[in-house]
């Protein structure tokens, strides 16, 4: 997949493109169904496929006070789109100036001049442009003028079929916040993954007999509800390690912690992870975070959690 950016100079694909547009936060099952349809249409007409997305969530510029937490950062999103087999991803810089651009201006510049679109496929609920004034109907009108066909894709559930409760990034965020990891992962079509740099903690986990990597996840990223999870930890070289994950405020030691801390105990691992960028996948939720009466009770439960993770991930 070739990544194009709107501030770069590059020739548009000579044969024209089949395009889809959106924030694509999470690149979930609904997104993938649209891309699958797009790929089929492109193959029929000998076109290259292109995804138009943004370098940040548009809401972070338009309504920053209520912008959603992200399911994926830009690098993750580009990796997931590459897995979908698209030929190009066109990354639009979404700033205040871009937010004031009308829907026709956006379509003319990006779809017409930059990508030479011949087909545009979007979800039936697609909106774009200043004040979200653009929709599928306007795309069809503009397509008639600029020479591209428009396909409005029916919204689908986790099984890929039309649904009155379709998959959406908003629904996935709500599931994660409610501790419904099964539902969130089903809609994503993969384990929810977050990334961050490993830093130094207060060494409590080591004193308890369970060394952990303290992963500093950016505040803009959506974390699941506090709790204990089984998952996978990926080191920068791509090696996967079975992991017991503690996400929370450690109430046994701290009565009023302000933020949740992600601690990853790599099972049967001994190595230095400090300063590395970690990728952590949440596979299963084991239990809520609990406050224990003493350290011994906590250590016993941590041992059971690690054993459960080992059995779940390695058997």
C-alpha positions, 0 to 999 in steps of 0.5 A: 500500500502506498501512503499519499498525503495532501501536502505532497506533490504526486501524480494521480493514478493514471487509470483512475481509482475506486475510493472510499472516505472516512475516519476509519477509526478502528478499521472495524468490520463495517469498514472492512465490508465497505473496502471489500465491496470497493475492491470488487468494484475496482477489479471489475473495472481495472481501477486502483483502490484508494482510502481517503482518511484523516491525520486526526479525528475531525471531531478533535478540530470541530468539537474538541471538547467532546471529541471521542477517544481513538480506537487506533492511532494513525500508524495503527490505522495505516497498518490495518488498512494495508492489511485490507489490500488497498492500493493507496491511502490518501491522508488528509491533513484535517485542520481548522482551514480544512474544517471550513471547506464545503463538501463540493470543494472537498470532493472536487479537490480530493476525489476529482483532481488528486485521485481521479475517482471513477467509483466512490463507495461509502456507508449509507450514513456517510456525511462530510464537509463543513457542518457535515452538509455532504451526504450520499445524495450530494455525492451522487450529484457531484459524481454526475458532474465529475465522472464517478459513480457512487455506491451507498453501502448498507450498514452491517453488523458483526456478521457482515449482514445488514443490521438495524444495530450496525457496527460503529466506532461509537458502539465499540467505544461504548462496549469497551467502556462497559467492560464488554470486551467480547462485544468490542472485539467481535465488532472490531474483528480482532483484539483491541490493541493499544500502544505506548512507551514502557516507563518506570513505575513504583516497583510495587509489582516487582516487590509482589513477585510479578514484574510488569511493564508500565505502558504509558498509553496516550490520553487520546486512546480508548482503553477498556474499563478498569480490570484484569485481562488476558492478552498479548504483548508485542515487543518492537521486533514483533515477538508476541508474549502471553500477558496478564494485564492489570488496568486500573488505579490499584485501590489496595495501595492508593485510595484516590488515584486520578488515572488508570495505569496499564501494567503488563506482566509477560508470562515466563519472560525475563528481560529489559523493556524500559523505553521500548514501544509496546503493543498490548492486545486485550483478548479476554476480561478476567475480572473487575479490579478489586481492593484487597484487605492485605498484600498476601491476599493480593499476591494469591489472587495475582498468582491465580490470574497469571495461571488463568492467563497462561492456561487461556493463552498457551494451552 
